[in-house]
Amino acid sequence: MPRPERVFRTDAVILRRHDFGEADRLLTLLTPEHGKLRAIAKGARKPIARKTGHVELYTLVDMLIARGRDLHIVQQAETKEPFLPLHEDLLRGSYASYVVELLDRFTAEQDPGRGEFRLLVQTLGWLGTEDDPRLVTRYYELRLLELAGFAPALHTCGVGQEPLEPRDQFFSPADGGVVCPEHRVGMERGLPLPLTALKALRHLQRQPWHVVRGLQVGGPLHRDLERLMLSYIAYLLEQRLQSVEFLRKLRLEEL
């Protein structure tokens, strides 16, 4: 089996970064061929460093990386797409923080995932340009869950497996999707799922973005979709994401 190259060039999205030592940054990267990696950008915190400005969060960067035993080393970095609206608008940037945190939790290190990389790059672009970042986020959640093998079942009952009738249902994170009223009887779990929300979830799950982006979603339906998706994700991860509460507070302040 051939040994991997000691130095390789790759596109990368910067998911996380932390100060490391006196002048370096520790980066968590998502790449199309090498999956999620941790790498040191040496001297990146120095104002005159060539890497300064090219290792910002939620940016697409062309990198030359040297393999290390525990941590890789970023030898070169050049920004390809800065996704400027995510850095200029606090709300859009907060949604970017959420989608990145969600991907980080569902992605193992060095597990190649071209689908996840492509989805993240597309989503960061949509978050910066589309009028409804909440709709972008719901679409992203369903696509990421599908790639991770946790797509919710939306067409058959999660308990009885029979096709669902066109009526209000229940959503059970423990059962992996929708549960009909008959099989929900006597069960404590299960969130109310209005028919309009079920139809919206199905549309988001099966249609490409260029079709989904035209969907008109009002405030009550947005709240239903968010409540259901966040409940399911919290069940899968066994905890809530840190960025969720900040997003809620930010939206309340803008009301």
C-alpha positions as CSV (number, residue, x, y, z in Angstrom):
1,M,0.0,0.0,0.0
2,P,1.6,3.3,-1.0
3,R,2.4,5.8,1.7
4,P,0.5,9.1,1.6
5,E,2.3,12.2,0.3
6,R,4.2,14.1,2.9
7,V,3.0,17.4,1.5
8,F,-0.3,17.9,-0.3
9,R,-2.4,20.7,-1.7
10,T,-6.1,20.9,-1.0
11,D,-9.1,23.1,-0.8
12,A,-10.3,23.6,2.8
13,V,-13.0,25.3,4.8
14,I,-12.0,26.6,8.2
15,L,-14.4,25.2,10.7
16,R,-12.7,26.3,14.0
17,R,-9.6,28.1,15.0
18,H,-7.8,28.7,18.4
19,D,-4.8,30.5,19.5
20,F,-1.8,28.1,19.9
21,G,1.4,29.2,21.5
22,E,2.5,32.8,21.2
23,A,1.9,33.4,17.5
24,D,0.3,30.3,15.9
25,R,-3.3,29.2,15.3
26,L,-4.7,25.7,15.6
27,L,-7.2,25.1,12.8
28,T,-9.9,22.5,12.2
29,L,-10.4,22.1,8.5
30,L,-12.8,20.3,6.2
31,T,-11.3,19.1,3.0
32,P,-12.9,17.1,0.1
33,E,-10.2,14.4,-0.2
34,H,-8.8,14.1,3.3
35,G,-11.9,14.8,5.4
36,K,-11.6,16.8,8.6
37,L,-8.1,17.7,9.7
38,R,-6.3,19.6,12.5
39,A,-3.4,21.8,11.4
40,I,-1.1,24.5,12.8
41,A,-0.8,27.8,10.9
42,K,2.5,28.9,12.3
43,G,2.9,32.7,12.8
44,A,-0.7,33.3,11.7
45,R,-1.3,35.7,14.5
46,K,1.5,38.0,13.6
47,P,0.2,41.1,11.8
48,I,2.8,40.9,9.0
49,A,2.5,37.1,8.5
50,R,1.6,36.0,5.0
51,K,-1.1,33.7,6.4
52,T,-2.8,36.5,8.3
53,G,-6.2,37.1,6.7
54,H,-6.2,33.7,4.9
55,V,-7.2,31.6,7.9
56,E,-10.5,33.3,8.8
57,L,-13.5,31.2,10.0
58,Y,-16.0,30.1,7.3
59,T,-13.7,30.8,4.4
60,L,-12.7,28.6,1.5
61,V,-8.9,28.4,1.2
62,D,-6.4,26.8,-1.1
63,M,-3.8,25.2,1.2
64,L,-0.4,23.5,1.0
65,I,-0.2,21.2,4.0
66,A,2.6,19.1,5.4
67,R,1.7,15.9,7.3
68,G,2.7,15.7,10.9
69,R,2.6,12.9,13.5
70,D,-0.2,14.5,15.6
71,L,-0.9,17.8,13.9
72,H,-0.4,18.9,10.3
73,I,1.4,22.1,9.3
74,V,-0.1,24.7,7.0
75,Q,2.8,25.8,4.7
76,Q,0.8,28.0,2.4
77,A,-2.7,29.5,2.5
78,E,-4.6,31.6,-0.1
79,T,-8.2,32.6,0.2
80,K,-10.4,31.4,-2.7
81,E,-13.8,32.5,-1.3
82,P,-14.1,34.7,1.8
83,F,-17.9,34.6,2.0
84,L,-17.9,38.2,3.1
85,P,-21.6,38.6,4.0
86,L,-21.1,36.0,6.7
87,H,-18.4,38.3,8.3
88,E,-20.4,41.5,7.7
89,D,-23.8,40.4,9.0
90,L,-24.0,39.1,12.5
91,L,-27.2,37.0,11.9
92,R,-25.9,35.4,8.8
93,G,-22.6,34.7,10.5
94,S,-24.4,33.1,13.4
95,Y,-26.2,30.7,11.0
96,A,-22.8,29.9,9.5
97,S,-21.5,29.1,13.0
98,Y,-24.4,26.8,13.5
99,V,-24.0,24.9,10.3
100,V,-20.3,24.5,10.9
101,E,-20.8,23.3,14.4
102,L,-23.4,20.8,13.2
103,L,-21.1,19.4,10.6
104,D,-18.2,19.2,13.0
105,R,-20.3,17.1,15.4
106,F,-21.4,14.7,12.6
107,T,-18.0,14.3,10.9
108,A,-15.1,12.2,12.1
109,E,-11.5,13.2,11.6
110,Q,-9.7,12.1,8.4
111,D,-12.9,10.5,7.1
112,P,-13.1,11.6,3.4
113,G,-16.5,13.2,2.7
114,R,-16.8,15.0,-0.7
115,G,-20.6,15.2,-0.2
116,E,-20.2,17.0,3.1
117,F,-17.6,19.4,1.7
118,R,-19.6,20.3,-1.3
119,L,-22.8,20.8,0.8
120,L,-20.9,23.0,3.3
121,V,-19.4,25.3,0.5
122,Q,-22.8,25.6,-1.2
123,T,-24.6,26.4,2.1
124,L,-22.1,29.1,3.2
125,G,-22.7,30.7,-0.2
126,W,-26.5,30.5,0.1
127,L,-26.4,31.9,3.7
128,G,-24.6,34.9,2.3
129,T,-27.0,35.6,-0.6
130,E,-30.4,34.1,0.0
131,D,-33.2,36.2,1.7
132,D,-34.2,33.4,4.1
133,P,-31.2,31.9,6.0
134,R,-33.6,29.9,8.1
135,L,-34.8,28.0,5.1
136,V,-31.2,27.5,4.0
137,T,-30.5,26.0,7.4
138,R,-33.4,23.6,7.4
139,Y,-32.4,22.4,3.9
140,Y,-28.8,21.9,5.1
141,E,-29.8,20.0,8.2
142,L,-31.8,17.4,6.2
143,R,-29.1,17.0,3.6
144,L,-26.4,16.6,6.2
145,L,-28.5,14.1,8.1
146,E,-28.9,12.1,4.9
147,L,-25.2,12.1,4.3
148,A,-24.6,11.0,7.9
149,G,-27.1,8.1,7.6
150,F,-29.7,9.7,9.9
151,A,-32.3,11.0,7.5
152,P,-35.7,11.2,9.2
153,A,-38.5,8.9,7.9
154,L,-41.2,11.2,6.6
155,H,-43.4,8.9,4.5
156,T,-44.1,5.8,6.7
157,C,-44.9,5.5,10.4
158,G,-41.8,5.0,12.5
159,V,-43.6,2.4,14.6
160,G,-46.1,0.6,12.3
161,Q,-44.2,1.2,9.0
162,E,-47.5,1.8,7.2
163,P,-47.8,4.7,4.7
164,L,-48.8,8.0,6.4
165,E,-52.2,9.5,5.6
166,P,-52.4,13.2,4.7
167,R,-53.3,14.6,8.2
168,D,-51.6,16.0,11.3
169,Q,-49.0,13.5,12.7
170,F,-46.4,13.3,15.4
171,F,-42.6,13.4,15.2
172,S,-40.6,11.1,17.4
173,P,-36.8,11.5,17.5
174,A,-36.5,8.2,19.2
175,D,-38.3,6.4,16.4
176,G,-36.4,8.2,13.7
177,G,-39.2,10.2,12.2
178,V,-43.0,10.5,11.9
179,V,-45.4,8.4,14.0
180,C,-49.1,8.3,13.2
181,P,-51.7,9.2,15.9
182,E,-52.7,5.6,16.4
183,H,-49.2,4.3,17.2
184,R,-48.5,7.4,19.3
185,V,-51.3,6.4,21.8
186,G,-49.8,5.6,25.1
187,M,-46.4,6.9,24.2
188,E,-44.9,9.9,26.0
189,R,-42.6,10.8,23.2
190,G,-43.6,12.5,20.1
191,L,-44.0,16.1,19.1
192,P,-47.1,17.4,17.3
193,L,-46.4,17.6,13.5
194,P,-49.0,19.7,11.6
195,L,-49.6,18.5,8.0
196,T,-48.2,21.8,6.6
197,A,-44.9,21.1,8.4
198,L,-44.8,17.5,7.2
199,K,-45.3,18.7,3.6
200,A,-42.6,21.3,4.0
201,L,-40.1,18.7,5.4
202,R,-40.8,16.3,2.5
203,H,-40.3,19.1,0.0
204,L,-37.0,20.1,1.6
205,Q,-35.9,16.5,1.8
206,R,-36.5,15.5,-1.9
207,Q,-36.1,18.7,-3.9
208,P,-32.9,20.4,-5.0
209,W,-32.1,23.9,-3.7
210,H,-33.1,25.8,-6.8
211,V,-36.6,24.4,-6.3
212,V,-36.7,24.8,-2.5
213,R,-35.5,28.4,-2.5
214,G,-38.9,29.5,-3.9
215,L,-40.8,28.1,-0.9
216,Q,-42.6,30.8,1.0
217,V,-42.4,30.0,4.7
218,G,-44.2,32.1,7.4
219,G,-43.1,32.6,10.9
220,P,-45.3,29.9,12.6
221,L,-44.2,27.2,10.1
222,H,-40.5,28.2,10.5
223,R,-40.9,27.8,14.2
224,D,-42.5,24.3,13.8
225,L,-39.7,23.2,11.5
226,E,-37.0,24.5,13.7
227,R,-38.5,22.9,16.8
228,L,-38.7,19.5,15.1
229,M,-35.3,19.5,13.6
230,L,-33.5,20.8,16.6
231,S,-35.3,18.2,18.8
232,Y,-34.2,15.4,16.4
233,I,-30.6,16.7,16.2
234,A,-30.3,17.1,20.0
235,Y,-31.6,13.5,20.4
236,L,-29.0,12.2,18.0
237,L,-26.1,14.2,19.5
238,E,-27.4,13.7,23.1
239,Q,-27.0,17.5,23.7
240,R,-27.9,20.9,22.2
241,L,-25.4,22.8,20.1
242,Q,-23.8,25.9,21.6
243,S,-24.7,28.1,18.7
244,V,-28.5,27.4,18.9
245,E,-29.0,29.5,22.0
246,F,-27.0,32.4,20.7
247,L,-29.1,32.3,17.5
248,R,-32.3,32.5,19.5
249,K,-31.2,35.4,21.6
250,L,-30.0,37.3,18.5
251,R,-33.3,36.8,16.7
252,L,-35.2,38.0,19.8
253,E,-33.1,41.1,19.9
254,E,-34.0,41.9,16.3
255,L,-37.8,41.6,16.8
